[in-house]
Structures are given as structure tokens and as C-alpha cells.
């Protein structure tokens, strides 16, 4: 694990975040040589649907519907 001072973390936050994202390695931030925080990569969690923990929402759930399906929802003249 990499260690950086809080001063360096403050000065280079965007670069440190990019490094954590790119490498997947955590970075420990120190204050006067003492570890005070760990910057770790985020792990995406699956979306839950209401009170049904077994149901998983697909990643494309919010994508627009295809044109042929949209037409089925349009009122007929």
C-alpha cells in the first residue's frame, strides 16, 4: 500500500484519485507520519428494486425504448 502525506494528498488529489482508479491500489493518507485515512477504489453495487432483494436491475434499465416499442405506447388516431 502506498502512503502519502495529507499535504501531498491535498495538492495532488485529482492525480491520486486517478492513480487509485487506474491501479486499483489503496493509498493511505498520513498526518505527521500517522495513518489517518485510506483512499480505496469504489466497488459498484448492484441496484436493488424496492423490497425485492433478489431482483436485479440490468445496467441498460434507463436506456430509451426502441422505436417499435414506443409506437405501441402512443395513442392511435
C-alpha positions in Angstrom: 0.0 0.0 0.0 1.2 3.5 -0.8 1.5 6.2 1.8 1.3 10.0 1.2 1.1 12.9 3.5 -2.1 14.9 3.9 -0.2 17.9 2.4 0.7 15.9 -0.7 -2.9 14.5 -0.9 -4.3 18.0 -0.8 -2.0 19.3 -3.5 -2.4 16.3 -5.8 -5.9 15.0 -5.1 -7.0 14.6 -8.7 -3.8 12.7 -9.6 -4.1 10.5 -6.5 -7.7 9.7 -7.4 -6.7 8.8 -11.0 -3.9 6.6 -9.7 -6.3 4.7 -7.3 -8.8 4.2 -10.2 -6.1 3.1 -12.7 -4.2 0.7 -10.4 -7.0 -0.4 -8.0 -4.5 0.0 -5.2 -5.4 1.8 -1.9 -3.5 4.9 -0.7 -3.0 5.7 3.0 -3.0 9.4 3.8 -0.9 10.3 6.8 -0.7 13.3 9.1 2.7 13.8 10.8 3.6 10.2 9.9 0.4 8.7 11.4 -2.1 7.0 9.1 -5.4 8.8 9.3 -7.4 7.7 6.2 -7.4 5.2 3.4 -8.4 6.2 -0.1 -9.6 2.9 -1.7 -11.2 2.2 -5.1 -15.0 2.2 -5.0 -16.8 -1.1 -5.8 -20.0 -0.8 -7.7 -23.0 -2.4 -6.0 -25.9 -4.0 -7.9 -29.1 -1.9 -7.9 -31.9 -3.2 -5.8 -35.6 -2.9 -6.8 -37.8 -1.8 -3.8 -38.3 -4.6 -1.3 -37.3 -7.4 -3.6 -33.6 -8.1 -2.8 -33.4 -11.0 -5.3 -34.4 -8.9 -8.3 -31.5 -7.2 -10.1 -32.0 -4.2 -12.4 -30.0 -4.5 -15.7 -27.4 -1.8 -16.5 -29.5 -0.7 -19.5 -32.7 -0.2 -17.5 -32.7 3.5 -18.0 -32.0 3.4 -21.8 -34.7 4.7 -24.1 -37.1 2.1 -25.5 -36.7 1.0 -29.1 -38.9 3.0 -31.6 -41.2 0.0 -32.3 -42.0 -0.4 -28.6 -42.5 3.4 -28.2 -45.1 3.2 -31.0 -47.1 0.6 -29.1 -47.5 3.2 -26.3 -48.6 6.0 -28.5 -52.3 6.7 -28.8 -53.8 5.6 -32.1 -55.5 8.4 -34.1 
